[in-house]
Every structure is written in C-alpha cells, then in structure tokens.
Amino acid sequence: MNARRSDAASVREHPDKKPPNAAARLNHQAGETTMALKVTWDKDVCIHSANCVKTLPQVFKVEQGKFVIDPSAADDSLVRAAVAACPSKALRLQE
C-alpha cells in the first residue's frame, strides 16, 4: 500500500489496482501515453453525502475505516463526472 499526501488530505492508492507507471498509463489501443488522473479529498469540507461512493463504488470506497480513491478503476470521464457532482466540492481533480 502506497500512501500519498496532498495538501487537502491523505488518500492511499488501492493496493490491488495500480497503473503500470505511477506518473502515466499507456493507452494500448491508441499506442499513446496519457497522464493519469489524481483525485484529492478534503475531509474537512466533505459533508458525507456518499454521492461518490454510490455513483462509482469501484473508485470511491471505505476500506478498514479509511476513504480510498482509485481513479484507475473507471473511465476518466466517469471519474470527472463523479468529482463534478460532489455537492461539497471536497473532491478535486489534479492533472
């Protein structure tokens, strides 16, 4: 398990799902490299509506009492939509 620390909060990567390269992932169909999405969560802003967990449970989940975000578990457009739908704006994209 790798821990990442952002200014907003500490979010760990899902231990079973990691992109081939932490900085970028390979788009096998197009043969090009694109930057992976990074999602941060501000626990002090979050109102715990659970919209993210209900919308994309494979990306946003609680494991052993910790909020886990694994943006590689879904299509970027779905992750972007879930982040945009956060009512408190506690979720943010970093690209």
HUGILIN-V943125 format. One record per residue. N is the residue number from 1. RES is the residue in one small letter. PSI is psi in whole degrees, -180 to 180 (* if undefined). BURIAL is b if it has 16 or more other C-alpha atoms within 10 Angstrom, else e. Layout:
# HUGILIN-V943125
n->N res->RES psi->PSI burial->BURIAL
n->N res->RES psi->PSI burial->BURIAL
This chain:
# HUGILIN-V943125
n->1 res->m psi->124 burial->e
n->2 res->n psi->139 burial->e
n->3 res->a psi->136 burial->e
n->4 res->r psi->140 burial->e
n->5 res->r psi->124 burial->e
n->6 res->s psi->173 burial->e
n->7 res->d psi->-33 burial->e
n->8 res->a psi->-48 burial->e
n->9 res->a psi->166 burial->e
n->10 res->s psi->124 burial->b
n->11 res->v psi->129 burial->b
n->12 res->r psi->150 burial->b
n->13 res->e psi->150 burial->b
n->14 res->h psi->130 burial->b
n->15 res->p psi->-24 burial->e
n->16 res->d psi->-15 burial->e
n->17 res->k psi->106 burial->e
n->18 res->k psi->141 burial->e
n->19 res->p psi->157 burial->e
n->20 res->p psi->-34 burial->e
n->21 res->n psi->130 burial->e
n->22 res->a psi->-32 burial->e
n->23 res->a psi->-27 burial->e
n->24 res->a psi->160 burial->e
n->25 res->r psi->153 burial->b
n->26 res->l psi->130 burial->e
n->27 res->n psi->99 burial->e
n->28 res->h psi->-33 burial->e
n->29 res->q psi->-44 burial->e
n->30 res->a psi->-15 burial->e
n->31 res->g psi->27 burial->e
n->32 res->e psi->159 burial->e
n->33 res->t psi->133 burial->e
n->34 res->t psi->154 burial->e
n->35 res->m psi->138 burial->e
n->36 res->a psi->146 burial->b
n->37 res->l psi->147 burial->b
n->38 res->k psi->131 burial->e
n->39 res->v psi->130 burial->b
n->40 res->t psi->157 burial->b
n->41 res->w psi->128 burial->b
n->42 res->d psi->103 burial->b
n->43 res->k psi->-25 burial->e
n->44 res->d psi->-18 burial->e
n->45 res->v psi->-28 burial->e
n->46 res->c psi->134 burial->e
n->47 res->i psi->6 burial->e
n->48 res->h psi->44 burial->e
n->49 res->s psi->-21 burial->e
n->50 res->a psi->19 burial->e
n->51 res->n psi->-42 burial->e
n->52 res->c psi->-44 burial->b
n->53 res->v psi->-39 burial->b
n->54 res->k psi->-36 burial->e
n->55 res->t psi->-47 burial->e
n->56 res->l psi->74 burial->b
n->57 res->p psi->-21 burial->b
n->58 res->q psi->-19 burial->b
n->59 res->v psi->-48 burial->b
n->60 res->f psi->119 burial->b
n->61 res->k psi->164 burial->b
n->62 res->v psi->123 burial->e
n->63 res->e psi->123 burial->e
n->64 res->q psi->41 burial->e
n->65 res->g psi->6 burial->e
n->66 res->k psi->141 burial->e
n->67 res->f psi->123 burial->b
n->68 res->v psi->134 burial->b
n->69 res->i psi->122 burial->b
n->70 res->d psi->83 burial->b
n->71 res->p psi->-18 burial->b
n->72 res->s psi->-7 burial->b
n->73 res->a psi->-2 burial->b
n->74 res->a psi->166 burial->e
n->75 res->d psi->141 burial->e
n->76 res->d psi->-40 burial->e
n->77 res->s psi->-35 burial->e
n->78 res->l psi->-39 burial->e
n->79 res->v psi->-45 burial->b
n->80 res->r psi->-42 burial->b
n->81 res->a psi->-41 burial->e
n->82 res->a psi->-41 burial->b
n->83 res->v psi->-44 burial->b
n->84 res->a psi->-29 burial->b
n->85 res->a psi->-3 burial->e
n->86 res->c psi->117 burial->b
n->87 res->p psi->-28 burial->e
n->88 res->s psi->-9 burial->e
n->89 res->k psi->29 burial->e
n->90 res->a psi->-22 burial->b
n->91 res->l psi->137 burial->b
n->92 res->r psi->149 burial->b
n->93 res->l psi->139 burial->e
n->94 res->q psi->124 burial->e
n->95 res->e psi->* burial->e
